Amino acid sequence: MVAVKMQFSVFSVLLFNVFYNLTSALYFHIGETEKKCFIEEIPDETMIIGNYRTQLYDKQKEEYLPATQGLGMFVEVKDPDEKVILSRQYGSEGRFTFTSHTPGEHQICLHSNSSKFALFAGGMLRVHLDIQVGEHTNNYAEIAAKDKLTELQLRVRQLVEQVDQIQKEQNYQRYREERFRQTSESTNQRVLWWSIVQTLILVAIGFWQMRHLKSFFEAKKLV
C-alpha cells in the first residue's frame, strides 16, 4: 500500500512538471526597432497558441497604458530547420496559432511596427505574452457545450489528451537522446581518427629525422 502511494506521488510530480512546462506567461520590454526572440522546445504535431497584449509607456503619467489600436506586432516563427512556419502582422493585442511538424527548438520572434508611428518614437513598449502548448490550448468549456458532454465525459477527454501530450513529450525526449547519442558517437569517431592521424604524422616525422641524421653522419664520414 505504501509502495502504491509512493508511485502515485511520483507520477503526480511528473504530471505537474510536464504541464507546468507546457505553459509560460511573461512580460518584456522592447524599444522602437528592437526584436525579441524566444526558444520553445516543442514535440511534433503539437498546437501552440500565443496570446499577447501591449502597453505603451506614458512619460507624463510615468506608467504603462494600453497601446493604441494603430500599433501592431509582427510575429515570426521558425522551426528547428530555420523554416518560417508563421510570419504575420497583428494588432496591439491578439493571438497567434501554429502547429509544429518537426520536433525541436522553435524560435518565436516579436517586434513592433513602431517606426510608422511618431507617437511611439523613442518610447518603450511592454509586451505581455502567454504561450500555451498542447492540450492547454483547448477550451474545454466550449468543447463541453458544443459536444454536450457530461462532467465525467469531459474529465475523461481531458485525461486522454493529457496522456497523449505526455506520450508526445516522451517521444521528443527519446528523439533528443538519440540525437545526442549520434553526436557523441560522431565526436568520438572524429577524435579517434584525429589521434590516428597524429600518430602517423609523428611516426613519419621520426622516420624522416632518422634518415636525415643518417645522411648527415654519412656525409661527415662519422659512420
C-alpha positions in Angstrom: 0.0 0.0 0.0 2.9 2.3 0.9 4.6 1.5 -2.4 1.4 2.3 -4.4 1.1 5.6 -2.6 4.8 6.4 -3.4 4.3 5.5 -7.0 1.2 7.7 -7.3 3.1 10.6 -5.6 6.0 10.3 -8.1 3.5 10.1 -11.0 1.7 13.2 -9.7 5.0 15.1 -9.5 5.9 14.1 -13.1 2.5 15.3 -14.3 2.9 18.6 -12.5 6.4 19.1 -14.1 5.2 18.2 -17.6 2.1 20.5 -17.5 4.0 23.3 -15.8 6.5 23.4 -18.7 3.7 23.4 -21.2 2.5 26.9 -20.3 4.5 30.1 -19.8 3.4 33.6 -19.2 5.8 36.6 -19.0 6.2 40.2 -20.0 9.2 42.0 -21.5 10.1 45.5 -22.8 11.2 46.3 -26.3 12.4 49.5 -28.0 11.3 51.1 -31.2 13.2 48.8 -33.6 14.1 46.0 -31.2 13.2 42.4 -31.8 12.7 39.8 -29.0 13.0 36.1 -29.7 12.2 33.1 -27.5 13.1 29.4 -27.9 10.4 26.8 -27.2 11.2 23.1 -27.3 8.1 21.6 -28.8 7.3 18.0 -29.8 6.0 17.3 -33.3 2.3 17.7 -34.3 1.6 19.9 -31.3 -0.5 23.0 -31.4 0.8 26.2 -29.9 -1.3 29.3 -29.0 0.3 32.6 -28.1 -1.7 35.4 -26.5 -0.2 38.9 -26.1 -1.2 42.5 -25.3 0.9 45.6 -25.4 1.3 48.6 -23.2 2.9 51.9 -24.2 4.9 53.9 -21.7 3.4 57.3 -20.9 6.2 59.7 -20.0 3.8 62.3 -18.5 2.0 59.8 -16.2 5.2 57.7 -15.8 3.3 54.4 -16.2 2.4 51.9 -18.9 -1.0 52.4 -20.6 -2.9 50.2 -23.1 -1.3 50.8 -26.6 -3.2 52.5 -29.4 -5.0 50.4 -32.0 -2.7 51.6 -34.7 0.3 50.0 -33.0 0.9 46.5 -34.2 3.1 43.5 -33.6 4.9 41.4 -36.2 5.2 37.7 -35.2 7.6 35.3 -36.9 8.1 31.6 -36.0 10.8 29.3 -37.3 11.1 25.6 -36.9 14.4 23.7 -35.9 15.3 23.7 -39.7 15.1 27.5 -39.8 11.9 27.2 -42.0 9.4 30.0 -41.5 6.1 28.5 -40.5 4.4 31.7 -39.4 5.0 35.3 -40.5 2.2 37.8 -39.9 1.4 41.2 -38.5 -1.2 41.5 -35.8 -2.7 44.4 -33.8 -1.7 45.8 -30.5 -3.4 42.9 -28.8 -4.0 39.5 -30.4 -3.5 35.8 -30.7 -1.2 33.7 -33.0 -1.5 30.0 -33.6 0.7 27.4 -35.3 1.3 23.7 -35.3 4.7 22.1 -35.1 5.6 19.5 -37.7 9.2 19.0 -36.6 10.3 18.2 -33.0 12.9 20.5 -31.5 13.6 24.2 -30.7 11.2 26.6 -32.3 12.1 30.3 -32.5 9.3 32.8 -31.8 10.2 36.4 -32.6 8.2 39.6 -32.0 8.8 43.2 -32.9 6.6 46.2 -33.3 5.8 48.4 -36.3 6.6 51.4 -34.2 8.7 53.1 -36.8 5.5 54.0 -38.6 4.1 55.9 -35.6 5.6 59.1 -34.2 3.6 58.5 -31.0 5.9 55.7 -30.0 9.1 57.0 -31.5 11.9 56.7 -28.9 9.5 55.2 -26.4 9.3 51.8 -24.6 6.7 49.1 -25.1 5.7 46.4 -22.6 4.5 43.2 -24.1 2.6 40.6 -22.0 3.0 37.1 -23.6 1.3 33.9 -22.7 2.3 30.7 -24.6 0.2 27.6 -24.3 1.3 24.2 -25.7 -0.5 21.0 -26.4 -3.7 20.2 -24.6 -3.6 23.5 -22.8 -4.7 25.2 -26.0 -8.1 23.6 -25.7 -11.1 25.5 -24.3 -12.9 22.6 -22.5 -15.9 24.8 -21.6 -16.6 25.3 -25.3 -15.9 21.7 -26.1 -18.3 20.5 -23.4 -21.0 22.9 -24.7 -20.5 22.0 -28.3 -20.4 18.2 -27.9 -22.9 18.2 -24.9 -20.5 16.3 -22.7 -21.2 15.4 -19.1 -18.6 16.4 -16.4 -17.4 12.8 -16.3 -17.0 12.6 -20.1 -15.2 15.9 -20.2 -12.8 14.8 -17.5 -12.1 11.6 -19.4 -11.4 13.5 -22.5 -9.0 15.8 -20.6 -7.2 12.8 -19.2 -6.9 11.2 -22.7 -5.5 14.4 -24.2 -3.1 14.8 -21.3 -1.8 11.3 -21.7 -1.4 11.9 -25.4 0.6 15.0 -24.7 2.8 13.1 -22.2 3.4 10.5 -24.9 4.5 13.2 -27.3 6.8 14.6 -24.7 8.3 11.2 -24.1 8.8 10.7 -27.8 10.5 14.0 -28.1 12.9 13.2 -25.2 13.8 9.9 -26.9 14.4 11.9 -30.1 16.7 14.3 -28.2 18.5 11.3 -26.6 19.0 9.7 -30.0 20.4 12.9 -31.5 22.7 13.4 -28.5 24.0 9.8 -28.8 24.6 10.2 -32.6 26.5 13.4 -31.9 28.6 11.8 -29.2 29.4 8.8 -31.4 30.4 11.1 -34.3 32.6 13.2 -32.0 34.3 10.1 -30.5 34.9 8.7 -34.0 36.5 12.0 -35.1 38.7 12.1 -32.0 39.8 8.6 -32.7 40.7 9.3 -36.4 42.5 12.5 -35.4 44.6 10.6 -32.8 45.5 8.0 -35.5 46.4 10.8 -38.0 48.6 12.5 -35.3 50.3 9.2 -34.6 51.0 8.6 -38.2 52.4 12.1 -38.6 54.7 11.7 -35.6 55.9 8.3 -36.9 56.6 9.8 -40.4 58.5 12.8 -38.9 60.5 10.4 -36.7 61.4 8.3 -39.7 62.4 11.4 -41.7 64.6 12.7 -38.9 66.4 9.3 -38.6 67.0 9.3 -42.4 68.2 12.9 -42.3 70.6 12.2 -39.4 72.0 9.1 -41.1 72.6 11.1 -44.3 74.3 13.8 -42.2 76.6 11.4 -40.4 77.5 9.6 -43.7 78.3 12.9 -45.3 80.6 13.8 -42.4 82.1 10.3 -42.6 81.2 9.7 -38.9 79.6 6.4 -39.7 
